[in-house]
Amino acid sequence: MELGYFSMRIYLDYAASTPVAPEVLKAMTPYWSEKFGNPSSAHSFGREAEIVVDEARETLAKFFEVDFDEVYFTSGATEANNWVAASATNNKQLTTNNSKPHVITTEIEHESLLEPIKELERQGKIEATYLKPSRDGFISASQVEAALNNNTVLVSVIYVNNEIGTVQPIKEIGKVIEKFKSLNVQRLKEKALNLKPSTLYPVFHTDAVQAVQLFEPRLSYIKVDAMTVSGHKLYAPKGVGVLIARKDVPLLPLLRGGGQEFEQRSGTLNVPGIVGLGKAIELLSVKGVRQREHKRLAPLKEQLTNGILQIIPGAKLTTSKEPQAGHIVNVIIPRVQSQIMLIALDQAGIAVSAGAACSAKSVQPSPVLLSLGYSADEALRSLRFSLGRLTTKKEIEATLEILARLAKRFKIA
Amino acid sequence: MELGYFSMRIYLDYAASTPVAPEVLKAMTPYWSEKFGNPSSAHSFGREAEIVVDEARETLAKFFEVDFDEVYFTSGATEANNWVAASATNNKQLTTNNSKPHVITTEIEHESLLEPIKELERQGKIEATYLKPSRDGFISASQVEAALNNNTVLVSVIYVNNEIGTVQPIKEIGKVIEKFKSLNVQRLKEKALNLKPSTLYPVFHTDAVQAVQLFEPRLSYIKVDAMTVSGHKLYAPKGVGVLIARKDVPLLPLLRGGGQEFEQRSGTLNVPGIVGLGKAIELLSVKGVRQREHKRLAPLKEQLTNGILQIIPGAKLTTSKEPQAGHIVNVIIPRVQSQIMLIALDQAGIAVSAGAACSAKSVQPSPVLLSLGYSADEALRSLRFSLGRLTTKKEIEATLEILARLAKRFKIA
């Protein structure tokens, strides 16, 4: 407790979850107990709920530059990613009847994308290629190009990795896929099948959970067909997310029933959550706000990174090559296991993580770090600091001060 | 607008959605922007989120009389029902390798149970028997008994039907299944397979979305293995529900990823929603509260029912046989289509529904009413009034007064 003299706790785990923004909380308020109708109901209570869901959908459609009916609200990013994976089996364009749908993804995806794909592979329903990142945590467009074949129905590449913060070349990968589709049009024309390129495989999906609060969200600009977004990673509440998907994307409903969300995702809509997500996206829609926040975070991240490397000479960044998201710093420290350091920091009031939050309880080394070529031993000594909207210079300074004391205690200073 | 002289709107669609109770809203408050940690995170922000999720889980476990790890939080009842249906394909006890898993359900289930089962049947993954209700809307235990076979892996019967309010003989069906399991133990013993009856098929599941706020929730008492519950039908928010399932139930994860919910349901937990559901169940746990509410509603329902039948002599109840839930009145009115009457009532400030909320936008006749033997024409003239915690005698009187005026206008008085 010698370090517990800071009266405020410092939260540096924004990549795990963010607080709900005051504007978001305020926007949700009327929809709990006053305007509580089921948006599927035809009466005025239902209509007032439907109208605000529509408004949120419109806000999202504008932000992502897609049509109104290309926005599907889900219970979160895990559902959206599972939905995309399951839809890979919904295909009608394969070259031969016996061929299996082929999925290209990467070794550094979030588990909610990787696990359902691995499960479909185990069940023999798909074939999958898992692209290996470079030592610095990047997937290249040429890797994707080399992996494409005529059975490829889905390419899914994470926009910003949640553990190491690398920004993948989504636009370049999109171009490669676009080119492949044009060639496919030629191939199908020869078979007297006239299909628009947009309706052709593969679907290009990106998990943009850690990306849209700082980077380009427009689907046509980054050339993706589908995108996963989570509410609670961008100051909206937990329990709501969205799958943005072009109309041409052959979705296979994961949840069936009342036929909500254009018959693609059943279940009573989470009205307050959706209103909250709409407001959070509205806040991100203000011109320049994402760029300004990235600019504001960059020097804080630099200060934190340099501070850590100075305090702990044996520490190394898991990746240093650009482009990197301005909010994630991942370091491997010498000798001390992440779990030990994490607890010591926590006792001093500082919240950071070791690997992704979802697997924080497990003591397995991060598959992402293993994929980058780190040893299990190294991966078990990684710490992820993630910055957010409330992070201040003072907090970074306090964090470094505490880290210096702990480094001395653990004899890694 | 001649009828718009009531300043207050009257909500009689509690079966579609309920307002969040003030106690529930208050309980959720700290978890938006203050205690906003991800319960999967190991630091103090994560732990304080995990603790309240655990507390809610404990509250539910006590209420349903199950173990702590038999409570799986979901995004709602649709997900829970889809999950149960999908799990029917996860079976390892079928009599022969070629036999398909067999599911017994009813024609009067909610769409979120029926649609995924029909889809699995279309895909050839299961065989399904859909039990037909009596003209009064009841399924009998002997119907279930007659449909059971050695391949039956799942029996799913709705506890209280959401459209007509009939309470099914869940306990009697449970006994029939229990007996069948005991015989199965004998059969398997002869094959030198020693299995506990509890681990045997079929799993008995009930969709209790319209039931637990008024009726017996304890799994062992009503003899079910699994139960679906929705937050927003019992004064907790939309976007949260629960699947209660005995450890022996062979669940097949629908959402994979971070391994939350005992590796069975991935996705960041909706902490405020779960806290809200916990509080809503706590309110229902008070001794006698459900019975008292049922007693309070019974005369209101009777007043409403008698009033309707008196005002509109040609009206008939879709079902009148007991046992019925005290909160649902479903009538078929003469000549006037539900949609017309619904709009007229809505303009006068009264919210009721025609059929289930989820399909309120469609003009299809209710499959439940068709199943009871009503004609499409009759089914399209049905109105569902559903009462709730805020319903008063005054509201019922005002509703009848308005209904009397409308009946005159439509010449059905």
HADDOCK unambig.tbl for C-alpha pairs under 7 A between the chains (distance, minus, plus):
assign (segid A and resid 16 and name CA) (segid B and resid 38 and name CA) 6.23 0.50 0.50
assign (segid A and resid 17 and name CA) (segid B and resid 37 and name CA) 6.18 0.50 0.50
assign (segid A and resid 17 and name CA) (segid B and resid 38 and name CA) 5.66 0.50 0.50
assign (segid A and resid 18 and name CA) (segid B and resid 36 and name CA) 6.80 0.50 0.50
assign (segid A and resid 19 and name CA) (segid B and resid 32 and name CA) 6.27 0.50 0.50
assign (segid A and resid 19 and name CA) (segid B and resid 33 and name CA) 4.45 0.50 0.50
assign (segid A and resid 19 and name CA) (segid B and resid 34 and name CA) 6.86 0.50 0.50
assign (segid A and resid 19 and name CA) (segid B and resid 36 and name CA) 5.29 0.50 0.50
assign (segid A and resid 20 and name CA) (segid B and resid 32 and name CA) 5.34 0.50 0.50
assign (segid A and resid 20 and name CA) (segid B and resid 33 and name CA) 4.81 0.50 0.50
assign (segid A and resid 21 and name CA) (segid B and resid 33 and name CA) 6.90 0.50 0.50
assign (segid A and resid 32 and name CA) (segid B and resid 19 and name CA) 6.26 0.50 0.50
assign (segid A and resid 32 and name CA) (segid B and resid 20 and name CA) 5.33 0.50 0.50
assign (segid A and resid 32 and name CA) (segid B and resid 237 and name CA) 6.74 0.50 0.50
assign (segid A and resid 33 and name CA) (segid B and resid 19 and name CA) 4.44 0.50 0.50
assign (segid A and resid 33 and name CA) (segid B and resid 20 and name CA) 4.80 0.50 0.50
assign (segid A and resid 33 and name CA) (segid B and resid 21 and name CA) 6.88 0.50 0.50
assign (segid A and resid 34 and name CA) (segid B and resid 19 and name CA) 6.85 0.50 0.50
assign (segid A and resid 36 and name CA) (segid B and resid 18 and name CA) 6.78 0.50 0.50
assign (segid A and resid 36 and name CA) (segid B and resid 19 and name CA) 5.27 0.50 0.50
assign (segid A and resid 37 and name CA) (segid B and resid 17 and name CA) 6.17 0.50 0.50
assign (segid A and resid 38 and name CA) (segid B and resid 16 and name CA) 6.23 0.50 0.50
assign (segid A and resid 38 and name CA) (segid B and resid 17 and name CA) 5.66 0.50 0.50
assign (segid A and resid 40 and name CA) (segid B and resid 357 and name CA) 5.57 0.50 0.50
assign (segid A and resid 40 and name CA) (segid B and resid 358 and name CA) 5.22 0.50 0.50
assign (segid A and resid 40 and name CA) (segid B and resid 359 and name CA) 6.97 0.50 0.50
assign (segid A and resid 40 and name CA) (segid B and resid 360 and name CA) 6.09 0.50 0.50
assign (segid A and resid 40 and name CA) (segid B and resid 361 and name CA) 6.74 0.50 0.50
assign (segid A and resid 41 and name CA) (segid B and resid 357 and name CA) 5.08 0.50 0.50
assign (segid A and resid 41 and name CA) (segid B and resid 360 and name CA) 5.61 0.50 0.50
assign (segid A and resid 42 and name CA) (segid B and resid 360 and name CA) 6.12 0.50 0.50
assign (segid A and resid 42 and name CA) (segid B and resid 361 and name CA) 6.61 0.50 0.50
assign (segid A and resid 43 and name CA) (segid B and resid 343 and name CA) 6.99 0.50 0.50
assign (segid A and resid 43 and name CA) (segid B and resid 346 and name CA) 5.69 0.50 0.50
assign (segid A and resid 43 and name CA) (segid B and resid 351 and name CA) 5.63 0.50 0.50
assign (segid A and resid 44 and name CA) (segid B and resid 346 and name CA) 6.54 0.50 0.50
assign (segid A and resid 75 and name CA) (segid B and resid 75 and name CA) 5.91 0.50 0.50
assign (segid A and resid 78 and name CA) (segid B and resid 255 and name CA) 6.85 0.50 0.50
assign (segid A and resid 78 and name CA) (segid B and resid 257 and name CA) 6.81 0.50 0.50
assign (segid A and resid 78 and name CA) (segid B and resid 266 and name CA) 6.87 0.50 0.50
assign (segid A and resid 78 and name CA) (segid B and resid 267 and name CA) 5.13 0.50 0.50
assign (segid A and resid 79 and name CA) (segid B and resid 255 and name CA) 6.21 0.50 0.50
assign (segid A and resid 82 and name CA) (segid B and resid 255 and name CA) 6.14 0.50 0.50
assign (segid A and resid 82 and name CA) (segid B and resid 256 and name CA) 6.85 0.50 0.50
assign (segid A and resid 111 and name CA) (segid B and resid 257 and name CA) 4.44 0.50 0.50
assign (segid A and resid 111 and name CA) (segid B and resid 258 and name CA) 5.89 0.50 0.50
assign (segid A and resid 112 and name CA) (segid B and resid 256 and name CA) 5.69 0.50 0.50
assign (segid A and resid 112 and name CA) (segid B and resid 257 and name CA) 3.68 0.50 0.50
assign (segid A and resid 112 and name CA) (segid B and resid 258 and name CA) 6.46 0.50 0.50
assign (segid A and resid 113 and name CA) (segid B and resid 257 and name CA) 6.95 0.50 0.50
assign (segid A and resid 115 and name CA) (segid B and resid 256 and name CA) 5.79 0.50 0.50
assign (segid A and resid 115 and name CA) (segid B and resid 257 and name CA) 5.46 0.50 0.50
assign (segid A and resid 116 and name CA) (segid B and resid 256 and name CA) 5.72 0.50 0.50
assign (segid A and resid 237 and name CA) (segid B and resid 32 and name CA) 6.74 0.50 0.50
assign (segid A and resid 238 and name CA) (segid B and resid 270 and name CA) 4.93 0.50 0.50
assign (segid A and resid 238 and name CA) (segid B and resid 271 and name CA) 6.98 0.50 0.50
assign (segid A and resid 239 and name CA) (segid B and resid 239 and name CA) 6.59 0.50 0.50
assign (segid A and resid 239 and name CA) (segid B and resid 269 and name CA) 6.99 0.50 0.50
assign (segid A and resid 239 and name CA) (segid B and resid 270 and name CA) 4.67 0.50 0.50
assign (segid A and resid 255 and name CA) (segid B and resid 78 and name CA) 6.84 0.50 0.50
assign (segid A and resid 255 and name CA) (segid B and resid 79 and name CA) 6.21 0.50 0.50
assign (segid A and resid 255 and name CA) (segid B and resid 82 and name CA) 6.15 0.50 0.50
assign (segid A and resid 256 and name CA) (segid B and resid 82 and name CA) 6.84 0.50 0.50
assign (segid A and resid 256 and name CA) (segid B and resid 112 and name CA) 5.67 0.50 0.50
assign (segid A and resid 256 and name CA) (segid B and resid 115 and name CA) 5.80 0.50 0.50
assign (segid A and resid 256 and name CA) (segid B and resid 116 and name CA) 5.72 0.50 0.50
assign (segid A and resid 257 and name CA) (segid B and resid 78 and name CA) 6.80 0.50 0.50
assign (segid A and resid 257 and name CA) (segid B and resid 111 and name CA) 4.44 0.50 0.50
assign (segid A and resid 257 and name CA) (segid B and resid 112 and name CA) 3.67 0.50 0.50
assign (segid A and resid 257 and name CA) (segid B and resid 113 and name CA) 6.95 0.50 0.50
assign (segid A and resid 257 and name CA) (segid B and resid 115 and name CA) 5.47 0.50 0.50
assign (segid A and resid 258 and name CA) (segid B and resid 111 and name CA) 5.88 0.50 0.50
assign (segid A and resid 258 and name CA) (segid B and resid 112 and name CA) 6.47 0.50 0.50
assign (segid A and resid 258 and name CA) (segid B and resid 358 and name CA) 4.77 0.50 0.50
assign (segid A and resid 258 and name CA) (segid B and resid 359 and name CA) 5.93 0.50 0.50
assign (segid A and resid 266 and name CA) (segid B and resid 78 and name CA) 6.86 0.50 0.50
assign (segid A and resid 267 and name CA) (segid B and resid 78 and name CA) 5.12 0.50 0.50
assign (segid A and resid 269 and name CA) (segid B and resid 239 and name CA) 6.99 0.50 0.50
assign (segid A and resid 270 and name CA) (segid B and resid 238 and name CA) 4.93 0.50 0.50
assign (segid A and resid 270 and name CA) (segid B and resid 239 and name CA) 4.68 0.50 0.50
assign (segid A and resid 271 and name CA) (segid B and resid 238 and name CA) 6.99 0.50 0.50
assign (segid A and resid 343 and name CA) (segid B and resid 43 and name CA) 6.98 0.50 0.50
assign (segid A and resid 346 and name CA) (segid B and resid 43 and name CA) 5.67 0.50 0.50
assign (segid A and resid 346 and name CA) (segid B and resid 44 and name CA) 6.51 0.50 0.50
assign (segid A and resid 351 and name CA) (segid B and resid 43 and name CA) 5.62 0.50 0.50
assign (segid A and resid 357 and name CA) (segid B and resid 40 and name CA) 5.52 0.50 0.50
assign (segid A and resid 357 and name CA) (segid B and resid 41 and name CA) 5.02 0.50 0.50
assign (segid A and resid 358 and name CA) (segid B and resid 40 and name CA) 5.19 0.50 0.50
assign (segid A and resid 358 and name CA) (segid B and resid 258 and name CA) 4.77 0.50 0.50
assign (segid A and resid 359 and name CA) (segid B and resid 40 and name CA) 6.95 0.50 0.50
assign (segid A and resid 359 and name CA) (segid B and resid 258 and name CA) 5.90 0.50 0.50
assign (segid A and resid 360 and name CA) (segid B and resid 40 and name CA) 6.08 0.50 0.50
assign (segid A and resid 360 and name CA) (segid B and resid 41 and name CA) 5.63 0.50 0.50
assign (segid A and resid 360 and name CA) (segid B and resid 42 and name CA) 6.12 0.50 0.50
assign (segid A and resid 361 and name CA) (segid B and resid 40 and name CA) 6.76 0.50 0.50
assign (segid A and resid 361 and name CA) (segid B and resid 42 and name CA) 6.64 0.50 0.50
